[in-house]
């Protein structure tokens, strides 16, 4: 075999190798492009499933406020307000509520003003010239302050919820509001109902594919929505924290139950 024939042989192998590499690159690109195509370009269908569980709340939450009004001596007002709040907190702790479940959520100091009625402008005339006799108006004066301190409480022993509410008032709270029941950590329950919802949706997808005579392809997308209601008590227990509407005895508080529901929408490729 002469030199030219050897050169041609090597050149042929090089060309074949180049074609092979090029073919592999093209196939890889096509596959990557196909995987990147938006799901909307596929023939697809969607199914949905819902999971639901009935759960009993394990936490009762409420807020109480101490409102103190007085004169200009802010230090005296702050001392009085703080003493009342501390007394209520000590009472709540004595009923077994942990310190981590008691949190100050608002503290405000607002001035109170004495407003004066301005005298009307009286026009007097001196010969041909008219001029106002009295155009003075006394600016409002600060006559005192209002201090409001609000604290949120989590009660985990429902047998003591009513006692905590009435006890907060009897120990100095001006208002008790926003009483509701909830689940402190719903993650486990949500995972449970999510798995149930997905299982139902998958079963529906397989049944539809079998009935329609096509193969179930890839899962293209999944969307989730959930309903996690908060069970609130009757508004009759003091609208807007109106203590006058509150009965003197400790009210009977029932937590009730909650439906935690998760809905999933699965979109599959049709093959």
Backbone as CSV, one residue per row, in Angstrom:
resi,resn,N_x,N_y,N_z,CA_x,CA_y,CA_z,C_x,C_y,C_z
1,UNK,0.864,-1.190,0.000,0.000,0.000,0.000,0.894,1.230,0.000
2,UNK,0.667,2.080,-1.001,1.502,3.261,-1.104,1.023,4.357,-0.164
3,UNK,1.781,5.425,-0.154,1.506,6.528,0.781,0.161,7.173,0.504
4,UNK,-0.218,7.336,-0.745,-1.498,7.981,-1.074,-2.677,7.170,-0.576
5,UNK,-2.564,5.827,-0.741,-3.664,4.980,-0.281,-3.806,5.040,1.240
6,UNK,-2.663,5.045,1.956,-2.717,5.160,3.420,-3.355,6.471,3.844
7,UNK,-2.973,7.542,3.157,-3.520,8.860,3.486,-5.025,8.899,3.272
8,UNK,-5.467,8.258,2.175,-6.906,8.213,1.916,-7.632,7.421,3.003
9,UNK,-7.010,6.338,3.456,-7.639,5.526,4.508,-7.783,6.299,5.809
10,UNK,-6.701,6.977,6.188,-6.765,7.799,7.408,-7.819,8.890,7.283
11,UNK,-7.852,9.516,6.110,-8.813,10.596,5.885,-10.250,10.081,5.976
12,UNK,-10.475,8.862,5.464,-11.814,8.267,5.544,-12.231,8.026,6.983
13,UNK,-11.297,7.523,7.798,-11.607,7.294,9.222,-11.898,8.617,9.943
14,UNK,-11.131,9.621,9.599,-11.349,10.932,10.227,-12.728,11.473,9.870
15,UNK,-13.098,11.336,8.591,-14.410,11.839,8.153,-15.532,11.082,8.848
16,UNK,-15.378,9.747,8.943,-16.409,8.932,9.602,-16.537,9.308,11.083
17,UNK,-15.400,9.532,11.725,-15.432,9.921,13.141,-16.093,11.278,13.315
18,UNK,-15.779,12.192,12.402,-16.384,13.529,12.474,-17.896,13.456,12.296
19,UNK,-18.320,12.622,11.327,-19.766,12.473,11.095,-20.443,11.878,12.325
20,UNK,-19.757,10.906,12.951,-20.327,10.296,14.157,-20.479,11.298,15.289
21,UNK,-19.436,12.100,15.509,-19.496,13.119,16.573,-20.571,14.141,16.266
22,UNK,-20.649,14.555,15.001,-21.652,15.539,14.605,-23.068,14.993,14.799
23,UNK,-23.259,13.721,14.445,-24.587,13.107,14.605,-24.980,13.052,16.075
24,UNK,-24.012,12.684,16.914,-24.296,12.623,18.353,-24.652,14.004,18.893
25,UNK,-23.922,15.030,18.436,-24.199,16.391,18.906,-25.586,16.843,18.473
26,UNK,-25.952,16.505,17.220,-27.275,16.900,16.719,-28.374,16.208,17.511
27,UNK,-28.204,14.908,17.769,-29.207,14.168,18.538,-29.334,14.718,19.955
28,UNK,-28.191,15.057,20.560,-28.220,15.620,21.919,-28.944,16.953,21.932
29,UNK,-28.680,17.757,20.900,-29.346,19.064,20.823,-30.851,18.897,20.652
30,UNK,-31.232,17.971,19.789,-32.665,17.747,19.549,-33.349,17.283,20.828
31,UNK,-32.687,16.367,21.548,-33.275,15.875,22.791,-33.400,16.992,23.817
32,UNK,-32.338,17.802,23.936,-32.378,18.923,24.883,-33.464,19.915,24.506
33,UNK,-33.577,20.185,23.213,-34.610,21.122,22.753,-36.004,20.567,23.029
34,UNK,-36.156,19.275,22.804,-37.466,18.659,23.040,-37.851,18.738,24.509
35,UNK,-36.845,18.548,25.371,-37.134,18.623,26.808,-37.446,20.035,27.259
36,UNK,-36.947,21.017,26.501,-37.145,22.407,26.912,-38.412,23.023,26.337
37,UNK,-39.060,22.302,25.447,-40.275,22.849,24.836,-41.335,23.035,25.901
38,UNK,-42.076,24.107,25.827,-43.151,24.373,26.775,-44.174,23.246,26.724
39,UNK,-44.702,22.848,27.893,-45.692,21.779,27.922,-46.884,22.038,27.016
40,UNK,-47.186,23.299,26.740,-48.339,23.625,25.926,-48.216,23.118,24.493
41,UNK,-46.964,22.799,24.026,-46.793,22.320,22.665,-47.040,20.819,22.562
42,UNK,-47.167,20.128,23.682,-47.469,18.708,23.681,-48.972,18.482,23.641
43,UNK,-49.345,17.311,23.133,-50.716,16.862,23.346,-50.809,16.439,24.803
44,UNK,-51.694,17.030,25.512,-51.728,16.781,26.951,-53.156,16.835,27.471
45,UNK,-53.315,16.415,28.703,-54.602,16.513,29.380,-54.343,16.726,30.865
46,UNK,-55.340,17.230,31.548,-55.199,17.560,32.969,-56.220,16.802,33.801
47,UNK,-55.817,16.470,34.998,-56.707,15.832,35.969,-56.510,16.528,37.309
48,UNK,-57.476,16.365,38.177,-57.366,16.970,39.505,-57.785,15.968,40.564
49,UNK,-57.296,16.192,41.755,-57.644,15.345,42.890,-57.649,16.166,44.156
50,UNK,-58.456,15.757,45.097,-58.555,16.487,46.366,-58.354,15.537,47.535
51,UNK,-57.579,16.010,48.498,-57.419,15.298,49.755,-57.981,16.142,50.875
52,UNK,-58.592,15.499,51.837,-59.230,16.255,52.916,-59.108,15.489,54.223
53,UNK,-58.941,16.231,55.295,-58.910,15.638,56.627,-59.622,16.580,57.587
54,UNK,-60.347,16.009,58.526,-61.009,16.794,59.564,-60.097,16.806,60.784
55,UNK,-59.693,17.991,61.192,-58.731,18.129,62.287,-59.322,18.958,63.413
56,UNK,-58.893,18.642,64.612,-59.311,19.399,65.794,-58.210,20.397,66.134
57,UNK,-58.512,21.676,66.266,-57.493,22.676,66.621,-56.811,22.330,67.941
58,UNK,-55.552,22.715,68.045,-54.824,22.456,69.286,-54.355,23.738,69.972
59,UNK,-54.707,24.893,69.405,-54.299,26.166,70.000,-55.456,27.157,69.929
60,UNK,-55.691,27.843,71.036,-56.627,28.973,71.057,-55.797,30.243,71.205
61,UNK,-56.017,31.203,70.337,-55.275,32.462,70.395,-56.233,33.622,70.652
62,UNK,-55.799,34.535,71.488,-56.579,35.750,71.724,-55.634,36.876,72.102
63,UNK,-56.148,38.087,72.086,-55.370,39.265,72.469,-56.110,40.026,73.555
64,UNK,-55.350,40.627,74.437,-55.946,41.536,75.415,-55.194,42.858,75.373
65,UNK,-55.882,43.922,75.742,-55.274,45.254,75.743,-55.552,45.953,77.059
66,UNK,-54.574,46.713,77.501,-54.724,47.591,78.659,-54.568,49.018,78.158
67,UNK,-55.610,49.815,78.335,-55.616,51.208,77.877,-55.648,52.113,79.099
68,UNK,-54.657,52.983,79.212,-54.547,53.880,80.362,-54.571,55.322,79.889
69,UNK,-55.481,56.106,80.429,-55.568,57.527,80.110,-55.291,58.344,81.364
70,UNK,-54.624,59.472,81.168,-54.328,60.326,82.311,-53.770,61.661,81.887
71,UNK,-53.112,62.314,82.826,-52.590,63.655,82.588,-51.269,63.663,81.851
72,UNK,-50.503,64.725,82.109,-49.270,64.929,81.358,-48.081,64.156,81.917
73,UNK,-48.212,63.615,83.112,-47.096,62.867,83.698,-47.033,61.482,83.056
74,UNK,-46.251,61.395,81.992,-46.187,60.163,81.216,-45.592,59.016,82.024
75,UNK,-44.645,59.325,82.890,-44.015,58.291,83.697,-45.011,57.574,84.589
76,UNK,-45.917,58.335,85.187,-46.940,57.742,86.058,-47.866,56.839,85.250
77,UNK,-48.258,57.292,84.061,-49.147,56.498,83.213,-48.479,55.203,82.761
78,UNK,-47.218,55.303,82.374,-46.496,54.110,81.932,-46.362,53.099,83.062
79,UNK,-46.088,53.590,84.243,-45.953,52.701,85.397,-47.264,51.988,85.688
80,UNK,-48.367,52.720,85.638,-49.680,52.139,85.904,-50.048,51.113,84.834
81,UNK,-49.811,51.455,83.570,-50.137,50.552,82.471,-49.313,49.269,82.555
82,UNK,-48.015,49.421,82.789,-47.130,48.259,82.866,-47.500,47.356,84.031
83,UNK,-47.856,47.955,85.162,-48.233,47.162,86.341,-49.456,46.300,86.045
84,UNK,-50.439,46.855,85.347,-51.648,46.098,85.021,-51.341,44.969,84.041
85,UNK,-50.535,45.276,83.023,-50.181,44.248,82.043,-49.419,43.114,82.713
86,UNK,-48.450,43.462,83.566,-47.670,42.437,84.261,-48.547,41.576,85.162
87,UNK,-49.538,42.195,85.781,-50.453,41.444,86.645,-51.243,40.421,85.833
88,UNK,-51.702,40.838,84.656,-52.453,39.922,83.796,-51.557,38.785,83.314
89,UNK,-50.337,39.127,82.925,-49.406,38.103,82.438,-49.085,37.097,83.535
90,UNK,-48.883,37.567,84.744,-48.617,36.653,85.860,-49.808,35.733,86.095
91,UNK,-51.014,36.276,85.972,-52.211,35.442,86.119,-52.245,34.366,85.034
92,UNK,-51.962,34.767,83.793,-51.993,33.817,82.680,-50.939,32.729,82.865
93,UNK,-49.747,33.105,83.298,-48.696,32.116,83.544,-49.086,31.157,84.660
94,UNK,-49.793,31.676,85.654,-50.204,30.817,86.779,-51.193,29.746,86.341
95,UNK,-51.810,29.936,85.170,-52.746,28.949,84.642,-52.068,27.968,83.680
96,UNK,-50.747,27.988,83.665,-50.010,27.004,82.887,-49.597,27.424,81.494
97,UNK,-49.798,28.682,81.138,-49.388,29.156,79.810,-47.894,29.452,79.822
98,UNK,-47.171,28.894,78.865,-45.725,29.084,78.786,-45.394,30.508,78.345
99,UNK,-44.247,31.000,78.814,-43.828,32.368,78.477,-43.664,32.566,76.972
100,UNK,-43.264,31.515,76.252,-43.069,31.643,74.798,-44.384,31.841,74.052
101,UNK,-45.498,31.557,74.725,-46.811,31.719,74.104,-47.466,33.047,74.463
102,UNK,-46.708,33.940,75.080,-47.208,35.272,75.444,-46.316,36.301,74.751
103,UNK,-46.901,37.155,73.941,-46.090,38.085,73.142,-46.743,39.463,73.073
104,UNK,-45.942,40.495,73.366,-46.417,41.872,73.196,-46.491,42.184,71.707
105,UNK,-47.663,42.589,71.247,-47.830,42.861,69.821,-48.038,44.338,69.506
106,UNK,-48.288,45.154,70.530,-48.459,46.584,70.266,-48.231,47.377,71.551
107,UNK,-47.538,48.511,71.398,-47.355,49.454,72.505,-47.373,50.846,71.893
108,UNK,-48.326,51.659,72.303,-48.440,52.990,71.713,-48.717,54.037,72.781
109,UNK,-48.195,55.236,72.542,-48.438,56.400,73.397,-48.998,57.498,72.502
110,UNK,-50.215,57.923,72.784,-50.875,58.937,71.969,-51.240,60.149,72.829
111,UNK,-50.926,61.358,72.368,-51.319,62.559,73.125,-52.821,62.814,73.013
112,UNK,-53.375,63.413,74.045,-54.773,63.853,74.018,-54.784,65.378,74.044
113,UNK,-55.612,65.972,73.211,-55.614,67.422,73.042,-56.908,68.034,73.570
114,UNK,-56.776,69.257,74.054,-57.943,70.082,74.377,-58.141,71.027,73.201
115,UNK,-59.238,70.881,72.532,-59.510,71.711,71.360,-60.369,72.911,71.743
116,UNK,-60.043,74.017,71.184,-60.760,75.258,71.473,-61.598,75.660,70.271
117,UNK,-62.742,76.263,70.571,-63.601,76.772,69.510,-63.134,78.170,69.115
118,UNK,-62.778,78.312,67.886,-62.278,79.607,67.419,-63.434,80.611,67.310
119,UNK,-63.143,81.826,67.688,-64.146,82.885,67.571,-64.316,83.284,66.116
120,UNK,-65.528,83.584,65.724,-65.721,84.031,64.340,-65.068,85.390,64.118
121,UNK,-64.637,85.635,62.924,-64.018,86.911,62.574,-65.103,87.982,62.472
122,UNK,-64.942,89.025,63.242,-65.909,90.133,63.244,-65.309,91.299,62.472
123,UNK,-66.033,91.733,61.535,-65.562,92.843,60.722,-66.073,94.163,61.312
124,UNK,-65.164,95.050,61.611,-65.536,96.390,62.102,-65.158,97.408,61.043
125,UNK,-65.863,98.499,61.055,-65.585,99.515,60.037,-65.217,100.835,60.711
126,UNK,-64.222,101.451,60.157,-63.799,102.773,60.619,-63.772,103.654,59.387
127,UNK,-64.743,104.478,59.314,-64.981,105.284,58.103,-65.152,104.345,56.926
128,UNK,-64.291,104.411,55.959,-64.462,103.608,54.747,-63.641,102.321,54.794
129,UNK,-62.895,102.059,55.893,-61.998,100.898,55.960,-62.617,99.829,56.845
130,UNK,-62.686,98.589,56.336,-63.190,97.456,57.113,-62.009,96.585,57.516
131,UNK,-61.976,96.136,58.757,-60.863,95.310,59.227,-61.379,94.332,60.285
132,UNK,-60.720,93.137,60.407,-61.152,92.158,61.404,-60.763,92.603,62.803
133,UNK,-61.698,92.445,63.733,-61.426,92.807,65.118,-60.695,91.683,65.836
134,UNK,-61.124,90.409,65.650,-60.515,89.283,66.356,-60.339,88.126,65.375
135,UNK,-59.130,87.813,65.076,-58.874,86.673,64.203,-57.943,85.661,64.884
136,UNK,-57.857,85.703,66.179,-57.001,84.774,66.912,-57.731,83.455,67.141
137,UNK,-56.956,82.348,67.165,-57.495,81.015,67.440,-56.461,80.270,68.261
138,UNK,-56.816,79.881,69.457,-55.874,79.218,70.353,-55.522,77.834,69.811
139,UNK,-54.225,77.509,69.678,-53.840,76.176,69.186,-54.211,75.104,70.212
140,UNK,-54.450,73.863,69.765,-54.800,72.797,70.704,-53.655,72.517,71.666
141,UNK,-53.996,72.268,72.916,-53.004,71.957,73.946,-53.041,70.471,74.277
142,UNK,-51.863,69.908,74.570,-51.796,68.533,75.069,-52.189,68.546,76.540
143,UNK,-53.260,67.830,76.844,-53.739,67.796,78.233,-53.450,66.455,78.901
144,UNK,-52.969,65.494,78.137,-52.667,64.189,78.715,-52.279,63.194,77.636
145,UNK,-52.168,61.937,78.052,-51.748,60.881,77.130,-52.616,59.638,77.312
146,UNK,-52.647,58.848,76.246,-53.303,57.538,76.285,-52.273,56.482,75.911
147,UNK,-52.087,55.527,76.793,-51.142,54.433,76.544,-51.939,53.154,76.301
148,UNK,-51.617,52.484,75.207,-52.264,51.217,74.877,-51.200,50.140,74.714
149,UNK,-51.365,49.069,75.441,-50.453,47.933,75.323,-51.286,46.678,75.055
150,UNK,-50.964,45.986,73.951,-51.706,44.786,73.559,-50.787,43.574,73.582
151,UNK,-51.316,42.468,74.059,-50.543,41.232,74.210,-51.344,40.079,73.610
152,UNK,-50.671,39.229,72.828,-51.321,38.036,72.274,-50.941,36.822,73.111
153,UNK,-51.882,35.907,73.227,-51.703,34.724,74.077,-52.125,33.481,73.302
154,UNK,-51.330,32.414,73.427,-51.699,31.100,72.904,-52.023,30.183,74.077
155,UNK,-53.220,29.653,74.073,-53.634,28.726,75.125,-53.754,27.330,74.525
156,UNK,-53.053,26.374,75.120,-53.055,25.007,74.593,-53.965,24.081,75.400
157,UNK,-54.361,24.512,76.562,-55.309,23.755,77.378,-56.673,24.429,77.252
158,UNK,-57.540,23.853,76.432,-58.825,24.486,76.150,-59.742,24.540,77.364
159,UNK,-59.492,23.699,78.350,-60.344,23.729,79.544,-60.141,25.015,80.336
160,UNK,-59.057,25.729,80.034,-58.765,26.960,80.775,-58.976,28.223,79.934
161,UNK,-59.408,28.056,78.694,-59.542,29.218,77.810,-60.520,30.243,78.360
162,UNK,-61.700,29.803,78.760,-62.695,30.731,79.298,-62.206,31.432,80.541
163,UNK,-61.499,30.693,81.401,-60.964,31.281,82.629,-59.906,32.330,82.316
164,UNK,-59.100,32.075,81.291,-58.077,33.047,80.896,-58.716,34.333,80.378
165,UNK,-59.777,34.203,79.602,-60.440,35.376,79.039,-61.059,36.247,80.125
166,UNK,-61.835,35.619,80.997,-62.484,36.401,82.053,-61.471,36.895,83.071
167,UNK,-60.416,36.100,83.319,-59.386,36.511,84.270,-58.577,37.694,83.781
168,UNK,-58.352,37.770,82.461,-57.623,38.916,81.914,-58.386,40.203,82.180
169,UNK,-59.715,40.146,82.039,-60.538,41.333,82.276,-60.559,41.698,83.756
170,UNK,-60.754,40.701,84.612,-60.842,40.984,86.048,-59.520,41.472,86.624
171,UNK,-58.423,41.221,85.903,-57.113,41.676,86.376,-56.665,42.973,85.717
172,UNK,-57.557,43.613,84.945,-57.224,44.949,84.457,-57.285,45.180,82.972
173,UNK,-57.580,44.158,82.161,-57.650,44.371,80.710,-58.900,45.163,80.352
174,UNK,-58.751,46.128,79.464,-59.896,46.904,78.984,-60.629,46.199,77.850
175,UNK,-59.924,45.339,77.132,-60.556,44.636,76.016,-59.900,43.283,75.799
176,UNK,-60.701,42.355,75.337,-60.231,41.036,74.918,-60.823,40.797,73.539
177,UNK,-59.981,40.458,72.575,-60.476,40.366,71.198,-59.716,39.310,70.418
178,UNK,-60.194,39.091,69.182,-59.536,38.225,68.202,-59.350,36.807,68.711
179,UNK,-60.336,36.273,69.369,-60.263,34.881,69.807,-60.523,33.956,68.619
180,UNK,-59.587,33.045,68.354,-59.794,32.051,67.302,-59.006,30.792,67.631
181,UNK,-59.387,29.712,66.975,-58.731,28.426,67.171,-57.994,28.047,65.895
182,UNK,-56.849,27.416,66.064,-56.051,27.044,64.905,-55.208,25.822,65.247
183,UNK,-54.511,25.326,64.237,-53.578,24.215,64.429,-52.180,24.796,64.404
184,UNK,-51.430,24.561,65.440,-50.143,25.221,65.605,-49.169,24.854,64.492
185,UNK,-49.096,23.586,64.124,-48.199,23.154,63.052,-48.968,22.224,62.110
186,UNK,-49.549,22.786,61.043,-50.366,21.973,60.134,-49.563,21.226,59.071
187,UNK,-48.225,21.277,59.135,-47.395,20.708,58.073,-47.662,19.227,57.859
188,UNK,-47.690,18.451,58.950,-47.901,17.007,58.832,-49.248,16.697,58.190
189,UNK,-50.288,17.406,58.620,-51.619,17.178,58.060,-51.673,17.573,56.587
190,UNK,-51.029,18.682,56.234,-51.017,19.122,54.840,-50.285,18.114,53.955
191,UNK,-49.176,17.550,54.452,-48.456,16.527,53.691,-49.333,15.299,53.472
192,UNK,-50.093,14.945,54.494,-50.976,13.782,54.414,-52.055,13.973,53.350
193,UNK,-52.723,15.116,53.389,-53.809,15.337,52.426,-53.268,15.613,51.026
194,UNK,-52.060,16.156,50.924,-51.445,16.360,49.605,-51.176,15.018,48.936
195,UNK,-50.616,14.067,49.716,-50.349,12.738,49.168,-51.647,12.069,48.718
196,UNK,-52.709,12.247,49.490,-54.012,11.687,49.121,-54.527,12.316,47.830
197,UNK,-54.379,13.625,47.695,-54.849,14.319,46.497,-54.086,13.862,45.255
198,UNK,-52.763,13.721,45.372,-51.947,13.286,44.235,-52.306,11.862,43.829
199,UNK,-52.508,10.997,44.820,-52.873,9.606,44.530,-54.205,9.535,43.776
200,UNK,-55.168,10.337,44.193,-56.466,10.355,43.504,-56.325,10.872,42.074
201,UNK,-55.525,11.928,41.892,-55.335,12.486,40.552,-54.620,11.494,39.642
202,UNK,-53.614,10.791,40.168,-52.899,9.797,39.369,-53.827,8.655,38.953
203,UNK,-54.674,8.223,39.884,-55.630,7.167,39.557,-56.599,7.598,38.475
204,UNK,-57.020,8.838,38.537,-57.933,9.368,37.525,-57.242,9.440,36.167
205,UNK,-55.968,9.833,36.149,-55.219,9.931,34.892,-55.062,8.555,34.242
206,UNK,-54.739,7.540,35.033,-54.579,6.184,34.494,-55.901,5.655,33.937
207,UNK,-56.983,5.941,34.659,-58.295,5.480,34.200,-58.686,6.156,32.888
208,UNK,-58.405,7.435,32.751,-58.737,8.160,31.524,-57.904,7.649,30.356
209,UNK,-56.609,7.395,30.598,-55.739,6.898,29.533,-56.202,5.524,29.055
210,UNK,-56.587,4.675,29.984,-57.055,3.332,29.626,-58.358,3.400,28.844
211,UNK,-59.271,4.255,29.307,-60.571,4.362,28.640,-60.446,4.957,27.242
212,UNK,-59.518,5.900,27.066,-59.368,6.580,25.773,-58.398,5.869,24.841
213,UNK,-57.671,4.870,25.357,-56.780,4.092,24.514,-55.463,4.754,24.184
214,UNK,-54.926,5.546,25.062,-53.600,6.128,24.838,-52.715,5.843,26.047
215,UNK,-51.422,6.028,25.828,-50.466,5.789,26.897,-50.227,7.077,27.686
216,UNK,-50.045,6.892,28.959,-49.781,8.036,29.838,-48.325,8.452,29.703
217,UNK,-48.108,9.710,29.344,-46.753,10.211,29.175,-46.187,10.841,30.437
218,UNK,-45.238,11.737,30.232,-44.580,12.393,31.365,-45.527,13.339,32.094
219,UNK,-45.226,13.552,33.338,-45.932,14.587,34.101,-45.326,15.931,33.708
220,UNK,-46.130,16.798,33.117,-45.628,18.072,32.607,-45.682,19.188,33.643
221,UNK,-46.703,19.179,34.485,-46.815,20.235,35.492,-47.709,19.766,36.628
222,UNK,-47.551,20.418,37.748,-48.389,20.144,38.912,-48.657,21.463,39.631
223,UNK,-49.908,21.704,39.941,-50.313,22.909,40.667,-51.065,22.494,41.916
224,UNK,-50.920,23.313,42.937,-51.532,22.971,44.221,-52.269,24.166,44.802
225,UNK,-53.380,23.889,45.424,-54.117,24.902,46.174,-54.674,24.244,47.411
226,UNK,-54.769,25.006,48.494,-55.293,24.387,49.707,-56.193,25.349,50.452
227,UNK,-57.072,24.750,51.203,-58.020,25.497,52.017,-57.733,25.180,53.469
228,UNK,-57.287,26.223,54.203,-56.949,26.021,55.609,-57.669,27.075,56.428
229,UNK,-58.943,26.829,56.747,-59.721,27.845,57.461,-59.325,27.964,58.914
230,UNK,-59.544,29.152,59.472,-59.368,29.385,60.906,-60.745,29.454,61.531
231,UNK,-60.943,28.639,62.525,-62.244,28.616,63.185,-62.297,29.742,64.199
232,UNK,-63.208,30.685,63.997,-63.345,31.814,64.903,-64.571,31.633,65.782
233,UNK,-64.500,32.223,66.952,-65.620,32.137,67.867,-66.695,33.136,67.477
234,UNK,-67.825,33.077,68.162,-68.927,34.001,67.897,-68.510,35.428,68.225
235,UNK,-68.929,36.361,67.386,-68.625,37.769,67.620,-69.303,38.294,68.878
236,UNK,-70.289,37.565,69.402,-71.019,38.046,70.577,-70.128,38.150,71.801
237,UNK,-68.955,37.534,71.713,-68.063,37.606,72.860,-67.341,38.952,72.911
238,UNK,-67.968,39.995,72.520,-67.352,41.317,72.608,-66.926,41.814,71.262
239,UNK,-67.771,42.518,70.576,-67.403,43.063,69.271,-66.312,44.101,69.433
240,UNK,-65.243,43.888,68.704,-64.152,44.853,68.748,-63.580,45.014,70.136
241,UNK,-63.716,43.977,70.965,-63.147,44.064,72.298,-63.982,44.872,73.257
242,UNK,-65.276,44.946,73.056,-66.148,45.701,73.950,-66.390,44.884,75.202
243,UNK,-65.754,45.249,76.289,-65.833,44.472,77.512,-67.231,44.490,78.094
244,UNK,-68.001,45.533,77.822,-69.337,45.625,78.390,-70.237,44.503,77.890
245,UNK,-69.894,43.919,76.730,-70.706,42.836,76.189,-70.296,41.485,76.747
246,UNK,-69.272,41.449,77.597,-68.726,40.216,78.089,-69.415,39.775,79.375
247,UNK,-69.823,38.515,79.479,-70.436,38.053,80.711,-69.414,37.943,81.820
248,UNK,-69.857,38.064,83.051,-68.954,38.003,84.190,-68.368,36.617,84.390
249,UNK,-69.170,35.527,84.314,-68.588,34.199,84.495,-67.682,33.841,83.325
250,UNK,-66.799,32.854,83.563,-65.933,32.393,82.482,-66.787,31.748,81.405
251,UNK,-66.692,32.200,80.164,-67.526,31.650,79.096,-67.095,30.240,78.717
252,UNK,-68.049,29.433,78.275,-67.739,28.093,77.779,-67.251,28.220,76.341
253,UNK,-66.034,27.791,76.083,-65.425,27.935,74.764,-65.229,26.557,74.148
254,UNK,-65.760,26.351,72.947,-65.617,25.082,72.242,-64.797,25.293,70.972
255,UNK,-63.730,24.507,70.769,-62.862,24.709,69.606,-63.454,24.234,68.290
256,UNK,-64.384,23.263,68.337,-64.945,22.751,67.090,-63.920,21.959,66.291
257,UNK,-64.077,21.912,64.987,-63.161,21.180,64.119,-62.952,21.954,62.827
258,UNK,-61.947,21.519,62.060,-61.605,22.196,60.816,-61.428,21.180,59.707
259,UNK,-61.811,21.553,58.498,-61.514,20.750,57.316,-60.289,21.336,56.633
260,UNK,-59.229,20.544,56.556,-58.033,20.955,55.820,-58.060,20.226,54.485
261,UNK,-58.127,20.959,53.396,-58.248,20.360,52.065,-57.133,20.853,51.154
262,UNK,-56.581,19.934,50.363,-55.568,20.262,49.363,-56.049,19.753,48.010
263,UNK,-55.996,20.593,47.005,-56.360,20.218,45.636,-55.125,20.309,44.748
264,UNK,-54.884,19.271,43.955,-53.759,19.291,43.015,-54.290,19.118,41.598
265,UNK,-53.648,19.776,40.663,-53.942,19.633,39.236,-52.690,19.102,38.548
266,UNK,-52.807,17.926,37.940,-51.685,17.296,37.249,-51.915,17.364,35.742
267,UNK,-50.860,17.681,35.025,-50.951,17.731,33.564,-49.984,16.711,32.978
268,UNK,-50.526,15.789,32.165,-49.735,14.697,31.605,-49.619,14.824,30.088
269,UNK,-48.518,14.298,29.577,-48.326,14.187,28.132,-49.096,12.974,27.617
270,UNK,-49.707,13.103,26.451,-50.390,11.983,25.804,-49.427,11.334,24.815
271,UNK,-49.235,10.038,24.956,-48.355,9.309,24.031,-49.160,8.358,23.159
